[in-house]
Amino acid sequence: MEFKELWKLGKENGIQQIENEWKEVLDLVTEKDTVIEIGSYSGGSTFTLAEKAKEVISIEPKDRWSVGSYENIKKFTANSKDCVEEVKEYLGRRKANVLIIDGDHSEKGVLTDYELYLPLVKKGGAIIFHDIVDSADHRRQLCYVSKAWEKIKEGKDVLEIIDNPTQNWAGLGVIFKD
C-alpha cells in the first residue's frame, strides 16, 4: 500500500502523528518486522503499521478500537507496565524489530517503558519515541518525553524526525539498539 493510502487509513482511524514524520517511521518498517507499539490511542497508527509489518503488538490501556480483519495485530488492553510479562510470554524467543514508545508521556513513564521493553528488541532494532519536541503546549499537558529523550539519547547516534523546527508538538526520536 502506498503512503497516501496508509495516511488516509490512519486519518480515518484517528492517528495522532504528523504526516511527514510518520512517513519516515513507516519507511523504517518492513514486511518481515515485528513491531511493539506502546500507546495506540484509537488504532490509526496501528493499522498503518499492520499494513507494513509482519506483526504488530499493540499496547493501550483503553479499549477504543477493534482489530477487525487484521490477523497480524495482537492487542493488549492494559498499561504497558502491567503487561510486559504477557508480552514477553507472547513473543517467546522472538524479538521485535521496532519498538514505538508513545504511551505514558511523563519523563518517568517514558524511561520505565524504555527499560522494560528494550530487552524485547533485537540488536540493531529501532526504538522510536513520540513527542520529543519540548514546547509550552507539551508542558501544559504534562508531556515530558523531551526530558526522557535527552537522557536516553546521550552518547548515542540518533535520528530526530521533526517536520518543522518551530512546531509545538510531536517530533520523533529514533535510536538503534546496540
C-alpha positions in Angstrom: 0.0 0.0 0.0 1.3 3.4 -0.9 1.9 6.0 1.8 -1.0 8.2 0.7 -3.4 5.3 1.2 -1.7 4.4 4.5 -2.1 8.0 5.7 -5.7 8.0 4.7 -6.3 4.8 6.7 -4.6 6.3 9.7 -6.6 9.6 9.5 -9.8 7.6 9.2 -8.9 5.9 12.5 -7.7 8.9 14.5 -3.9 8.7 14.0 -2.1 11.1 16.4 1.0 11.8 14.3 2.4 14.4 11.9 2.2 13.1 8.3 5.8 13.7 7.2 7.2 12.3 10.4 5.0 9.2 10.3 6.1 8.6 6.7 9.7 8.4 7.9 8.8 5.9 10.6 6.9 3.7 8.2 10.0 3.8 5.9 11.9 2.0 8.8 9.3 -0.9 8.9 9.5 -3.9 6.6 7.1 -6.8 5.8 9.4 -9.1 7.9 9.2 -6.9 11.1 7.5 -7.5 14.4 6.6 -4.1 15.9 5.7 -3.4 19.5 3.6 -0.2 19.8 3.1 1.2 23.3 0.2 3.6 23.0 -2.1 3.1 20.1 -4.9 5.5 21.0 -7.7 4.8 18.5 -5.7 2.4 16.3 -4.8 4.7 13.4 -1.1 4.3 13.7 -1.5 0.6 14.5 -3.5 -0.1 11.3 -0.8 1.7 9.2 1.9 -0.4 10.9 -0.1 -3.6 10.3 -0.2 -2.8 6.6 3.6 -2.7 6.5 4.8 -5.2 9.2 4.6 -8.9 9.6 3.1 -8.4 13.1 2.1 -5.5 15.4 1.8 -5.9 19.2 -0.4 -3.1 20.4 -0.5 -2.0 24.0 -3.2 0.5 25.0 -4.9 0.7 28.4 -8.3 1.8 26.9 -10.2 -0.4 24.5 -11.0 2.2 21.9 -10.9 0.1 18.7 -11.2 -3.4 17.4 -8.6 -5.4 15.4 -11.3 -6.1 12.8 -9.8 -8.1 9.9 -6.2 -7.6 10.9 -4.9 -11.1 11.8 -1.4 -9.7 12.3 -2.3 -7.4 15.3 -2.0 -8.8 18.8 -3.8 -6.4 21.1 -3.0 -6.0 24.8 -5.6 -3.8 26.6 -3.5 -2.9 29.6 -1.0 -0.5 30.9 2.4 -1.2 29.4 4.0 -1.7 32.9 1.3 -4.2 33.8 1.5 -6.4 30.7 5.3 -6.6 30.0 5.4 -10.2 31.2 2.5 -11.2 29.0 4.2 -9.6 26.0 7.4 -11.5 26.8 5.4 -14.7 27.0 3.6 -14.0 23.8 6.9 -13.3 22.0 8.6 -16.4 23.4 12.2 -16.5 22.0 11.4 -13.9 19.3 12.4 -10.3 19.5 10.8 -7.2 18.0 12.5 -5.3 15.2 10.8 -2.0 16.1 9.6 -0.6 19.4 7.4 2.6 19.5 7.1 4.3 22.8 4.0 6.6 22.8 2.2 5.8 26.0 2.8 7.4 29.3 4.3 10.8 28.4 5.8 11.6 31.8 9.6 11.5 32.0 9.4 8.6 34.4 6.8 6.8 32.3 9.0 7.0 29.1 12.1 5.9 30.9 10.2 3.0 32.5 8.8 1.8 29.2 12.2 2.0 27.6 13.9 0.0 30.4 11.1 -2.6 30.5 10.8 -3.2 26.7 14.3 -2.7 25.5 15.2 -6.3 26.2 12.4 -7.4 23.8 14.1 -5.6 20.9 16.7 -7.4 18.7 20.2 -6.0 18.3 20.0 -3.3 15.6 16.3 -2.8 16.1 14.8 0.7 16.1 13.4 2.3 19.2 11.1 5.2 18.4 9.9 7.9 20.8 7.0 10.1 20.0 6.5 13.7 21.2 10.2 14.6 21.7 9.6 18.3 21.0 9.9 20.4 24.1 7.2 23.0 23.9 4.9 25.1 26.1 2.0 23.0 24.7 3.6 19.8 25.8 4.5 21.1 29.2 0.9 22.3 29.7 -0.2 18.8 29.0 2.4 17.4 31.4 4.2 15.8 28.4 7.9 15.5 29.3 9.1 13.0 26.7 11.7 15.6 25.8 13.4 15.2 29.2 13.5 11.4 28.9 14.7 11.7 25.3 17.6 14.0 26.4 18.7 11.3 28.9 18.2 8.3 26.6 20.0 9.8 23.5 23.1 10.9 25.4 26.2 9.3 23.8 24.2 7.5 21.1 23.8 8.0 17.4 20.2 9.2 17.0 17.8 10.2 14.3 15.5 13.1 15.1 12.5 13.4 12.8 10.9 16.9 13.3 8.8 18.1 10.4 9.1 21.8 11.4 11.6 23.0 14.0 9.1 25.6 15.3 6.3 23.1 15.8 4.7 22.9 19.2 4.1 19.2 19.4 5.1 15.7 18.1 8.6 15.0 16.9 10.1 11.5 16.8 13.4 10.3 18.1 15.0 7.1 16.9 17.9 5.1 18.3 19.1 1.7 17.2 19.8 -1.0 19.8 23.5 -1.8 20.4 
